[in-house]
Structure formats: C-alpha cells, structure tokens
C-alpha cells in the first residue's frame, strides 16, 4: 500500500496532467471551431455543430433604462437579445460560441471558452 505522501504526490501529478489535457482540449476546440465552414458538419464519423448562446447579466437598472423589463420587473432577455443582435452595446450581455462534437449515436457538447463538456 502506498503512503499518504505518495498518494498526495500522485494526486498532484494527476491534477497537473488533467490541467494540461484540458488546455490542449481547449486549443483543439478552438482550432476545430475555426476550421468549420458550416454550422453542421460530419467529419471522421463525428457530427460537429456550431452553437451560439447569449448570457444575460444586465442589472435591472440598466435593463429598465433600455426598456427591457417585464411587468414583474425582471430582465427581458428577448428585448436584450434583439438589441444585442441589432448591434447595440448592452452592458452585461456576453456571447459564448461553442462546438458540439458527437459520435453518430451520442452527442457531446463542448463550451468553446472553457472546454467544459456541457452534455
């Protein structure tokens, strides 16, 4: 049986290897994304899909100024989305772009910015 110190060292080595693999995975995701000429492609037995997702963190005060609130006074994401898509800068709205890579039977969704597997 290994000692506690050996287990800690092995754990730290694994953490470093995982971090390196995650960085490499992010780089590959970015390279794949840049090479995709269409929103949906089939390559090497995998289905690739480009997705775009908006994240809304606009404070209620700013949403109110933009006329993007509802009666219950929550941020109206549809109004903010239309403003964003029309090219108007909207504080607190970011766009995340990601690629979905799936075997022909099982889907894998990967966030392009974090490299995190979403599904």
Secondary structure, 3 states (H helix, E strand, C coil): CCCHHHHHHHHHHHHHHHHHHHHHHHHHHHHHHHHCCCCEEEECCEEEEEEEEEEECCCHHHHHHCCCECCCCCECHHHHHHHHHCCCCCCCEEEEEEEEEEECCCEEEEECCCCCECC
